[in-house]
């Protein structure tokens, strides 16, 4: 079983190579750096599901609750 937690993207550190894009996300007060390698379309303000430091999918804000 895989556990993914929802987080909101605060900022994106855009590297030249999209596979190395990193984002600062907020897990309800806890901030972490996660990889956006699977989500090239992600933007600041988006909600994502994060598993082991990798954002796996975008979610709608109302799905997060």
N, C-alpha and C positions, 0 to 999 in steps of 0.2 A: 504494500500500500504506500502511496505517496501523499505527503501532506504539503499543501501549498497554502501560503498565507497571502491575503490581499494587502496591497500597499499602494500609496499614492506617490507618483513620481514628482519630486520637487525640482530637480535640475538634471540636465543631461550633459555629460562631458563628451562632446562629439569628437571622436578621433577620426583620422583620415580614412581608416578602414572600418566599415560598418560592423564587422565581426568583433571589434574591440570597444564598441560604445558601452559606456558605463553610466549608470544613473544613481543619484542619491534619492532614496525612497524613504517614506515615513510609514512605519508600522504603528500607528496610534501613539506617537511620542518617541519611538525608538527609530533613529535614523541609521541606515546601512547603505553600502554601495552594492549594487547588483548589476549583472550583465544584461544588456539588451540585445545580445546576438540573435535571439530568436524573434525579436520584435523590432525590425527596422522602422516601422511606422509609428512607434510609441513617441509621445510628446509629453512635455511637462504638464501636470494636471491630470493625466490619465491614471486610471487604476489598473494594476497588473496583479496577476497571481505569481508569487515567487516561491521557488523550491530550491534550496541549497545554493542561494546566491544567483540564481538564473530566473529572469522573468519569463514565464512560459506562455502567458496569454493575456490579452486585454479583457477587462470585465467592465460592465456598465456600473456606474456608481450605485444605482439602486440594487444591483445584484450583490454588492459587497456587504450589505447589512443583513 
